Amino acid sequence: MAEQESIIKLKGRVGDLTFYKNDRGYQARVSTGIDPARIAKDPSFQRSRENAAEFGRAVQAAKYLRNSLRPLCLHCPDSTLTNRLHSRMLRVVKADGDHLRGERNILPQHTRMLRNFDFNAAAPLHETVLVDYTIQADLATNLLQVTIPLFYPKVGIVAPKKATHFQWVAAGLPIDFSQIDEGYPALAYATGDILPLHRAAELLTFALSIPESTSSTSLIVLLGALFFEQSLTGVYPLSEKLGNPLGIAEVLLL
């Protein structure tokens, strides 16, 4: 892969070269030039078609999940999120042993493979939150409880250097990846009080009412934290959001 050093930045295709821009700047690469019609029909590309079909399903499912969690993801921007989520979702697709290669899809029993996925690679949940929280769900009453015990933030949370306060975020998302065309599922989430990092934090229990659904097959439970900085006029969110963790703490089957 080559980098463009000219003052004229190119995008697009010229001959056998494709010019594009990514997070490393302006790049150039040689185009493969394989006729798409051949890939679609030639038996020698059967495996490629199978891989493409399954990757497409993984991409659709990842987008579905990402958009369903948009209110939370806004607090932890991560340029690597899309590719990382595609990769994890593809692993879920490939775990399907009930269908032939190329026809595999996301089955409910394999959604547990999404556990411990971090929406902010710069602040993994299990490396940022060192508290032994508990998760309980009463599926009969559609009630999800996330309990965080009393702890000392200076010991239990790895906070950015400028942070003086923090706030918990907990969420539950009932989802069925076979219903992507039916609209986004309802997200239940709540935030705690903004607490100082230098003082012991009391026991906190989030009681989330999960929207009742007859189609959802999995309940994705998320936990995260937001960090704040105190100034002369008040407490404000840190302008640098890379320290905010948000991760999938658990996946329950409905």
Kinemage of the C-alpha trace (Angstrom):
@kinemage 1
@onewidth
@group {chain A} dominant
@subgroup {mainchain}
@vectorlist {calphas} color= white
{ca met a 1} P 0.000 0.000 0.000
{ca ala a 2} L 1.370 3.402 -0.987
{ca glu a 3} L 0.864 6.852 0.504
{ca gln a 4} L 0.234 9.976 -1.547
{ca glu a 5} L 2.819 12.690 -0.876
{ca ser a 6} L 1.810 15.117 -3.612
{ca ile a 7} L 0.123 18.405 -2.693
{ca ile a 8} L -2.679 17.268 -5.017
{ca lys a 9} L -4.785 14.728 -3.154
{ca leu a 10} L -6.555 12.191 -5.345
{ca lys a 11} L -9.685 10.157 -4.812
{ca gly a 12} L -11.121 7.604 -7.186
{ca arg a 13} L -9.665 5.248 -9.772
{ca val a 14} L -7.060 5.933 -12.438
{ca gly a 15} L -6.143 2.926 -14.543
{ca asp a 16} L -5.126 0.102 -12.219
{ca leu a 17} L -4.710 2.425 -9.231
{ca thr a 18} L -7.361 3.339 -6.666
{ca phe a 19} L -6.882 6.482 -4.586
{ca tyr a 20} L -8.715 6.920 -1.286
{ca lys a 21} L -8.474 8.452 2.184
{ca asn a 22} L -8.535 6.705 5.560
{ca asp a 23} L -7.449 7.520 9.121
{ca arg a 24} L -3.798 7.340 8.018
{ca gly a 25} L -4.213 9.929 5.292
{ca tyr a 26} L -4.381 9.658 1.513
{ca gln a 27} L -3.557 6.173 0.204
{ca ala a 28} L -3.172 4.406 -3.130
{ca arg a 29} L -3.434 0.740 -4.041
{ca val a 30} L -3.546 -1.460 -7.124
{ca ser a 31} L -7.050 -2.497 -8.175
{ca thr a 32} L -7.733 -6.207 -8.612
{ca gly a 33} L -9.710 -5.697 -11.798
{ca ile a 34} L -11.767 -8.904 -11.506
{ca asp a 35} L -15.029 -8.675 -13.416
{ca pro a 36} L -17.949 -8.628 -10.896
{ca ala a 37} L -20.054 -10.669 -13.325
{ca arg a 38} L -17.461 -13.439 -13.211
{ca ile a 39} L -17.430 -13.433 -9.421
{ca ala a 40} L -21.229 -13.742 -9.408
{ca lys a 41} L -21.360 -16.808 -11.701
{ca asp a 42} L -17.985 -18.546 -11.960
{ca pro a 43} L -17.961 -21.789 -9.898
{ca ser a 44} L -14.371 -21.082 -8.862
{ca phe a 45} L -15.652 -18.071 -6.886
{ca gln a 46} L -18.289 -20.058 -4.988
{ca arg a 47} L -16.382 -19.702 -1.708
{ca ser a 48} L -16.029 -15.961 -2.291
{ca arg a 49} L -19.789 -15.632 -2.808
{ca glu a 50} L -20.453 -17.581 0.385
{ca asn a 51} L -18.061 -15.413 2.368
{ca ala a 52} L -19.542 -12.241 0.920
{ca ala a 53} L -23.099 -13.319 1.784
{ca glu a 54} L -22.205 -14.045 5.397
{ca phe a 55} L -20.123 -10.918 5.764
{ca gly a 56} L -23.079 -8.931 4.436
{ca arg a 57} L -25.339 -10.388 7.125
{ca ala a 58} L -22.752 -9.554 9.788
{ca val a 59} L -22.488 -5.963 8.549
{ca gln a 60} L -26.275 -5.535 8.576
{ca ala a 61} L -26.564 -6.953 12.087
{ca ala a 62} L -23.709 -4.768 13.362
{ca lys a 63} L -25.333 -1.657 11.922
{ca tyr a 64} L -28.664 -2.671 13.452
{ca leu a 65} L -27.094 -3.009 16.897
{ca arg a 66} L -25.009 0.146 16.570
{ca asn a 67} L -27.999 2.259 15.540
{ca ser a 68} L -30.134 0.767 18.312
{ca leu a 69} L -27.530 1.967 20.821
{ca arg a 70} L -26.901 5.351 19.223
{ca pro a 71} L -27.893 7.399 22.331
{ca leu a 72} L -25.147 5.632 24.287
{ca cys a 73} L -22.490 5.460 21.581
{ca leu a 74} L -22.537 9.251 21.197
{ca his a 75} L -20.692 9.484 24.522
{ca cys a 76} L -17.761 7.288 23.477
{ca pro a 77} L -16.715 7.988 19.880
{ca asp a 78} L -14.375 5.334 18.491
{ca ser a 79} L -13.171 5.267 14.886
{ca thr a 80} L -12.466 1.519 15.159
{ca leu a 81} L -15.961 0.588 16.378
{ca thr a 82} L -17.476 -0.270 12.996
{ca asn a 83} L -14.742 -2.666 11.905
{ca arg a 84} L -14.445 -4.279 15.328
{ca leu a 85} L -18.181 -4.862 15.565
{ca his a 86} L -18.240 -6.301 12.036
{ca ser a 87} L -15.528 -8.756 13.041
{ca arg a 88} L -17.296 -9.832 16.228
{ca met a 89} L -20.643 -10.216 14.461
{ca leu a 90} L -19.030 -12.322 11.735
{ca arg a 91} L -17.797 -14.698 14.437
{ca val a 92} L -21.395 -14.999 15.642
{ca val a 93} L -22.579 -15.779 12.105
{ca lys a 94} L -19.884 -18.440 11.609
{ca ala a 95} L -20.928 -20.141 14.862
{ca asp a 96} L -24.167 -21.252 13.160
{ca gly a 97} L -23.931 -25.014 12.731
{ca asp a 98} L -27.522 -25.466 11.576
{ca his a 99} L -27.089 -24.073 8.060
{ca leu a 100} L -24.726 -24.610 5.163
{ca arg a 101} L -21.796 -22.308 4.532
{ca gly a 102} L -23.032 -19.143 2.836
{ca glu a 103} L -26.457 -19.483 4.485
{ca arg a 104} L -25.319 -19.162 8.103
{ca asn a 105} L -26.949 -16.442 10.163
{ca ile a 106} L -27.134 -15.040 13.702
{ca leu a 107} L -28.896 -17.543 15.960
{ca pro a 108} L -30.139 -16.463 19.408
{ca gln a 109} L -28.003 -18.988 21.290
{ca his a 110} L -24.857 -17.512 19.777
{ca thr a 111} L -25.561 -13.882 20.657
{ca arg a 112} L -23.782 -14.534 23.965
{ca met a 113} L -20.584 -14.259 21.953
{ca leu a 114} L -21.189 -10.501 22.045
{ca arg a 115} L -20.381 -10.435 25.773
{ca asn a 116} L -17.444 -8.230 26.770
{ca phe a 117} L -17.556 -6.288 23.517
{ca asp a 118} L -16.364 -2.714 24.093
{ca phe a 119} L -17.811 0.209 22.195
{ca asn a 120} L -14.762 2.265 23.124
{ca ala a 121} L -11.499 0.414 22.516
{ca ala a 122} L -9.579 3.196 24.270
{ca ala a 123} L -11.406 2.458 27.552
{ca pro a 124} L -12.380 -1.231 27.813
{ca leu a 125} L -15.061 -1.774 30.450
{ca his a 126} L -13.232 -4.581 32.268
{ca glu a 127} L -10.050 -2.488 32.440
{ca thr a 128} L -11.752 0.783 33.434
{ca val a 129} L -14.438 -0.435 35.842
{ca leu a 130} L -12.912 -2.629 38.540
{ca val a 131} L -16.085 -2.966 40.608
{ca asp a 132} L -17.866 -6.319 41.086
{ca tyr a 133} L -21.309 -5.297 39.827
{ca thr a 134} L -24.165 -7.815 39.580
{ca ile a 135} L -26.892 -8.291 36.976
{ca gln a 136} L -30.290 -9.859 37.643
{ca ala a 137} L -33.240 -10.151 35.289
{ca asp a 138} L -36.808 -11.184 36.052
{ca leu a 139} L -38.114 -12.112 32.640
{ca ala a 140} L -41.609 -12.682 34.023
{ca thr a 141} L -41.925 -9.010 34.983
{ca asn a 142} L -39.522 -7.643 32.347
{ca leu a 143} L -37.377 -6.074 35.054
{ca leu a 144} L -33.601 -5.766 34.747
{ca gln a 145} L -31.489 -4.845 37.766
{ca val a 146} L -27.864 -3.760 37.651
{ca thr a 147} L -26.374 -3.346 41.136
{ca ile a 148} L -23.110 -1.583 41.895
{ca pro a 149} L -21.896 -1.988 45.502
{ca leu a 150} L -20.383 0.669 47.724
{ca phe a 151} L -16.832 1.360 46.561
{ca tyr a 152} L -14.123 3.995 46.438
{ca pro a 153} L -13.887 5.502 42.912
{ca lys a 154} L -10.172 6.218 43.174
{ca val a 155} L -9.664 2.461 43.509
{ca gly a 156} L -12.602 1.051 41.553
{ca ile a 157} L -12.498 3.249 38.445
{ca val a 158} L -9.650 4.120 36.098
{ca ala a 159} L -10.544 7.716 35.272
{ca pro a 160} L -8.908 10.229 32.913
{ca lys a 161} L -6.405 12.548 34.618
{ca lys a 162} L -8.603 15.642 34.304
{ca ala a 163} L -11.743 13.942 35.614
{ca thr a 164} L -13.113 15.001 39.003
{ca his a 165} L -16.572 13.378 38.795
{ca phe a 166} L -18.234 10.410 37.111
{ca gln a 167} L -21.679 9.037 36.287
{ca trp a 168} L -22.869 5.465 35.752
{ca val a 169} L -24.851 4.414 32.688
{ca ala a 170} L -26.807 1.150 32.519
{ca ala a 171} L -28.957 -0.163 29.680
{ca gly a 172} L -30.936 -3.133 28.453
{ca leu a 173} L -31.746 -3.841 24.811
{ca pro a 174} L -34.156 -6.662 23.855
{ca ile a 175} L -33.256 -7.623 20.316
{ca asp a 176} L -33.889 -10.172 17.581
{ca phe a 177} L -31.418 -10.011 14.706
{ca ser a 178} L -33.862 -11.797 12.410
{ca gln a 179} L -36.186 -8.766 12.645
{ca ile a 180} L -33.807 -6.167 11.204
{ca asp a 181} L -36.415 -4.982 8.687
{ca glu a 182} L -39.029 -4.418 11.398
{ca gly a 183} L -37.487 -1.262 12.889
{ca tyr a 184} L -35.185 -0.659 15.830
{ca pro a 185} L -35.993 -2.176 19.239
{ca ala a 186} L -36.750 0.030 22.250
{ca leu a 187} L -33.721 0.765 24.411
{ca ala a 188} L -34.155 1.006 28.185
{ca tyr a 189} L -31.381 2.955 29.867
{ca ala a 190} L -30.736 5.147 32.873
{ca thr a 191} L -27.948 7.266 34.321
{ca gly a 192} L -26.995 7.713 37.943
{ca asp a 193} L -26.137 10.906 39.779
{ca ile a 194} L -22.917 12.724 38.986
{ca leu a 195} L -20.588 11.694 41.811
{ca pro a 196} L -17.167 12.957 42.936
{ca leu a 197} L -14.215 10.665 42.375
{ca his a 198} L -12.644 11.531 45.730
{ca arg a 199} L -15.560 10.314 47.874
{ca ala a 200} L -16.972 6.841 48.546
{ca ala a 201} L -19.867 5.961 46.235
{ca glu a 202} L -22.918 4.411 47.907
{ca leu a 203} L -24.594 1.214 46.715
{ca leu a 204} L -26.580 1.872 43.542
{ca thr a 205} L -29.225 -0.297 41.868
{ca phe a 206} L -30.576 0.456 38.411
{ca ala a 207} L -34.078 -0.982 37.957
{ca leu a 208} L -34.808 -0.937 34.242
{ca ser a 209} L -38.210 -1.809 32.834
{ca ile a 210} L -37.559 -3.709 29.622
{ca pro a 211} L -40.168 -3.092 26.916
{ca glu a 212} L -42.259 -6.215 26.441
{ca ser a 213} L -41.725 -7.844 23.068
{ca thr a 214} L -42.994 -11.069 21.572
{ca ser a 215} L -40.234 -11.227 18.959
{ca ser a 216} L -37.056 -10.392 20.910
{ca thr a 217} L -34.808 -13.399 21.552
{ca ser a 218} L -31.883 -11.822 23.416
{ca leu a 219} L -31.423 -9.154 26.081
{ca ile a 220} L -28.187 -7.224 25.762
{ca val a 221} L -27.099 -5.614 29.049
{ca leu a 222} L -24.680 -2.701 28.920
{ca leu a 223} L -22.752 -0.786 31.540
{ca gly a 224} L -20.695 2.343 31.112
{ca ala a 225} L -19.408 5.475 32.792
{ca leu a 226} L -19.159 9.147 31.858
{ca phe a 227} L -16.491 11.453 33.240
{ca phe a 228} L -16.737 15.115 34.190
{ca glu a 229} L -14.474 17.974 35.185
{ca gln a 230} L -15.231 20.583 37.826
{ca ser a 231} L -14.614 24.233 37.035
{ca leu a 232} L -15.373 27.495 38.801
{ca thr a 233} L -18.857 27.584 37.283
{ca gly a 234} L -19.893 23.964 37.709
{ca val a 235} L -19.310 20.358 36.626
{ca tyr a 236} L -19.109 19.679 32.883
{ca pro a 237} L -18.499 16.619 30.673
{ca leu a 238} L -14.892 16.173 29.668
{ca ser a 239} L -14.316 17.515 26.169
{ca glu a 240} L -12.174 14.440 25.498
{ca lys a 241} L -14.580 11.469 25.486
{ca leu a 242} L -12.060 8.706 24.794
{ca gly a 243} L -11.999 7.788 28.488
{ca asn a 244} L -15.704 6.903 28.671
{ca pro a 245} L -16.178 3.105 28.818
{ca leu a 246} L -19.244 1.325 27.445
{ca gly a 247} L -19.385 -2.418 27.129
{ca ile a 248} L -21.725 -5.371 26.810
{ca ala a 249} L -21.676 -6.779 30.333
{ca glu a 250} L -24.067 -9.656 29.699
{ca val a 251} L -26.351 -11.225 27.095
{ca leu a 252} L -29.406 -13.090 28.337
{ca leu a 253} L -31.616 -15.362 26.257
{ca leu a 254} L -35.329 -14.557 26.378
